[in-house]
Amino acid sequence: MHDPANATFEESLERIRAIVEDLEGGELSLDASIEKFREGSALLNHARKLINEAELRVRVLTEDVEIPEIPHD
């Protein structure tokens, strides 16, 4: 199993896609399928955490920014 704690969002997403492909292939044993599912779940939680952190950073950055209106001719 890959360690999701050190993965970037993009790496997590790529690995999740590979896991889904493996699971949909139908050639894994039950135990291997469960392990892949467990890894995918951990990666998904990590990716969600990274998205939440990114959203928070964007909110902080845009909190005090006033966006001027663009006049329409």
C-alpha positions in Angstrom: 0.0 0.0 0.0 1.2 3.5 -0.8 1.4 6.0 2.0 -1.3 8.6 1.2 0.0 11.0 3.8 2.9 12.1 1.6 1.0 12.1 -1.7 0.0 15.2 -3.6 -3.6 15.6 -4.7 -2.7 14.7 -8.2 -0.8 11.6 -7.1 -3.8 10.6 -5.0 -6.2 11.0 -7.8 -4.0 9.0 -10.2 -3.7 6.2 -7.7 -7.4 6.2 -7.0 -8.1 5.9 -10.8 -5.7 2.9 -11.0 -7.4 1.2 -8.0 -10.8 1.7 -9.6 -9.5 0.2 -12.8 -8.1 -2.8 -10.9 -11.3 -3.3 -9.0 -13.5 -3.1 -12.1 -11.2 -5.6 -13.9 -12.7 -8.3 -11.7 -9.5 -10.4 -11.6 -8.4 -9.7 -8.0 -9.0 -12.1 -5.2 -11.4 -11.0 -2.5 -8.5 -10.2 -0.1 -6.7 -8.2 -2.7 -9.9 -6.3 -3.6 -10.5 -5.5 0.1 -6.9 -4.2 0.4 -7.3 -2.1 -2.7 -10.6 -0.7 -1.4 -8.9 0.1 1.9 -6.1 1.9 0.1 -8.5 3.8 -2.1 -10.5 4.9 0.9 -7.4 6.2 2.6 -6.4 8.1 -0.6 -9.9 9.5 -1.0 -9.8 10.8 2.6 -6.4 12.3 2.0 -7.5 14.0 -1.2 -10.6 15.4 0.5 -8.4 16.8 3.3 -6.1 18.5 0.6 -9.1 20.0 -1.1 -10.5 21.4 2.2 -7.1 22.9 3.0 -6.9 24.5 -0.5 -10.4 25.9 -0.1 -9.5 27.4 3.2 -6.3 29.0 1.7 -8.3 30.5 -1.2 -10.9 31.9 1.3 -8.1 33.5 3.4 -6.5 35.0 0.3 -9.7 36.4 -1.1 -11.3 37.5 2.2 -9.9 41.0 2.1 -9.7 41.4 -1.7 -12.2 43.7 -3.3 -13.0 42.9 -6.9 -13.7 46.1 -8.8 -16.6 46.2 -11.1 -15.8 46.3 -14.7 -17.8 49.0 -16.5 -19.8 47.8 -19.4 -20.0 50.0 -22.4 
